């Protein structure tokens, strides 16, 4: 089955809001094995929406209309779809009761446009709106399946997760098992190019890449009748992928983060960490500080933005900075070693460099040295990172986390 997504809203066409619903739904559909080859955006105009539906019918099995279910005059998606299919609108009793309950609680009368939020095309299966009032709908007619979803992301995501996806998975009469592989250190294009042959040959399980927060995720989805068989297929595919991408892989799981993996590994090994930050200005410490359980392994750290602070707080000789500069391997190593000694931690991470936008000591923006001091010795790595000032900082923190994770993993070998 393949689906076509139609986002409805003049504000999307004008660039006033971003169509995050489309990217979210496309990703979730791929997870359950539903392909999405086309997406359209139309304004709040019934004639153009009708034309978009007609176009979608010529090339897609499922047409999903997102937005236009509210009470305002320009919310005409369900009316347009019903007219397109030659159906009348009927009222869903459960959503009507919800509207009456809300009106009673707020002590106001229901108007006809309010009541319209409980309507759906005749014969459609209602999709409960857990975070709003407009009912969604799913309807099969002929060779096509039609879906109506609300536009506000808070309502949309909840309806997709709890109503639409389980319904679609149930129609397939198959088990669907997904696995999320997480990578850091290369971009989406580089990752996809590295495993292009695997992606080109995919059948079952499928491979769906996407990028978020400067990381790349691969979602593997297997379909079949036997859980053990699907799991074995996923294992084999994961091994095949990581034979190519293993140096960038750090965890499996939809809800894990690089910071949480590092903190959990520190806890598991009974090791502690501290940090000294210059260009990142405390972001590394704030990032790991957001992980539950970090108090057991995080001794504290320093924000040493100036050369004077590096000397005063970390004990770095001013002569070293004068000779090599703030942005240097020597300074990064001295920061890490000084922090580890002062905080009595097993590991210490340091960050020094140029966040931008201007140069520093002749080094362009994005030049970053990250130091790591630990039981196995000391090291420093040079990175040249692109992006804005804040993006350089975020990427620096992630590279520091990855260096620490690799050191922890190496210590267990």
BELRASUL-V59193 format. One line per field, one symbol per residue. psi: psi as a letter, one per 30 degrees, with the letter a starting at -180 (. if undefined). burial: + if it has 9 or more other ideal C-beta (glycine too) atoms within 8 Angstrom, else -. A space follows every 50 residues. Layout:
psi: ???
burial: ???
This chain:
psi: kkkkkjkkjefeefgflkifeeeeeeeeeeeggjljfkklklaijeeeee eeeeeeffflekjjkjlggaflfgjgeeeeeeeefhllklkkeeeeeeee eeeeefhlkklefefffgllkkflkkjkjfgafkkllkkkjbflkkkkkl ekeeeeeeeeefeeeeeeeeffhlkjklkkkkkkflleeeeeeegeeeee gkdjllkjklkkhglkkkjkkkkafjeeeeeeeeeeeeeeeffegeffkf lkkfflleeeeeeeeeeefhlllllkkdffhgeeeeefffkkfffffjfa aljieleeeeeeefgkkeeeeeefleileeeeeeeeeeeeeefhlelkkl kkajfafllkhgklkfkkkklkkaffaklkkkkjklaleeeeeeeeeeee eeeeeeeeeeff.
burial: -+++++++++-++-----+-++-+++++++++++++-+++++-+-+-+++ -++++++--+-++++++++++---+++++++++++---+-++--++-+++ -++---------+++++++++--+-++++--++++++++----+++++++ +---+++++++++++-+++--+--++++++++++-+-+--++-++--++- -+-++++++++---++++++++++----+++-++--++-+++-++--+++ -----+-++++++++++-+-+++++++++++-+++-++--+-++--+++- ++++----+++-++-+---++----+++++++++++++++-++-+-++++ ++++++---+--+-++++++++++---+-+--+-+---+-++++++++++ +++++-+++-+--
